[in-house]
Amino acid sequence: MTQSAAELPSPAKWRSLSRPEFERRYAADPHIKKAAAQLSTPTLHRDPFDRMLICQTLQNGLVIATVDAAIRAYSVSII
């Protein structure tokens, strides 16, 4: 199921749904699933782009090459 940007639910809407209701409505869409995972990632790092990289690393079992000490606060593999 793919939705246009106009049809995507807001983050506030995602948070208001119970987990079973969220999964029933939206979890089949990989874009929404990844966005929801990013929203649930703790904000230990202030840079939203870095948080996106952290989330993708956690979801896909990747390794980040960085010297950014704030990224070490997350349980990601770092080179």
C-alpha positions as CSV (number, residue, x, y, z in Angstrom):
1,M,0.0,0.0,0.0
2,T,1.5,3.3,-1.0
3,Q,-0.1,6.6,-0.1
4,S,0.4,10.1,-1.4
5,A,1.9,12.7,1.0
6,A,-1.5,14.3,1.4
7,E,-2.9,11.0,2.8
8,L,-0.1,10.3,5.2
9,P,-1.1,10.5,8.9
10,S,0.6,13.1,11.1
11,P,3.0,12.0,13.8
12,A,0.5,13.1,16.4
13,K,-2.0,10.7,14.8
14,W,0.5,7.8,14.9
15,R,1.1,8.4,18.6
16,S,-2.6,8.5,19.4
17,L,-3.2,5.0,18.0
18,S,-2.8,1.8,19.9
19,R,0.0,-0.4,18.6
20,P,-2.5,-3.0,17.1
21,E,-4.5,-0.2,15.5
22,F,-1.3,1.4,14.0
23,E,-0.1,-1.9,12.7
24,R,-3.5,-2.7,11.2
25,R,-3.7,0.7,9.4
26,Y,-0.1,1.6,8.5
27,A,2.5,-1.0,9.2
28,A,2.3,-2.6,5.8
29,D,3.7,0.6,4.2
30,P,7.5,0.6,4.6
31,H,7.8,4.4,4.4
32,I,5.4,4.9,7.4
33,K,7.1,2.1,9.3
34,K,10.5,3.7,9.0
35,A,9.2,7.1,9.8
36,A,7.5,5.8,12.9
37,A,10.7,4.1,14.0
38,Q,12.5,7.4,13.6
39,L,9.9,9.2,15.8
40,S,10.4,6.6,18.5
41,T,14.2,6.9,18.5
42,P,15.3,8.8,21.6
43,T,16.5,12.4,21.0
44,L,19.9,11.9,22.5
45,H,21.4,13.6,19.5
46,R,20.1,17.1,18.4
47,D,20.7,16.7,14.7
48,P,17.6,15.3,13.0
49,F,19.6,14.0,10.0
50,D,22.0,12.1,12.3
51,R,19.0,10.6,14.1
52,M,17.6,9.5,10.7
53,L,21.0,7.8,10.0
54,I,21.0,6.2,13.4
55,C,17.4,4.9,12.9
56,Q,18.3,3.5,9.4
57,T,21.4,1.9,10.9
58,L,19.4,0.2,13.7
59,Q,16.7,-1.0,11.3
60,N,19.0,-2.4,8.7
61,G,21.9,-3.7,10.8
62,L,24.4,-1.3,9.3
63,V,27.6,0.4,10.6
64,I,28.1,4.1,10.8
65,A,31.6,5.7,10.1
66,T,31.7,8.8,12.3
67,V,33.7,10.7,14.9
68,D,30.6,12.2,16.4
69,A,30.6,11.3,20.1
70,A,26.8,11.9,20.4
71,I,26.1,9.0,18.1
72,R,27.8,6.7,20.5
73,A,24.9,7.3,23.0
74,Y,22.9,5.0,20.7
75,S,23.5,1.2,20.5
76,V,24.8,1.4,16.9
77,S,27.9,-0.2,15.4
78,I,30.5,2.5,14.7
79,I,33.8,2.4,12.8
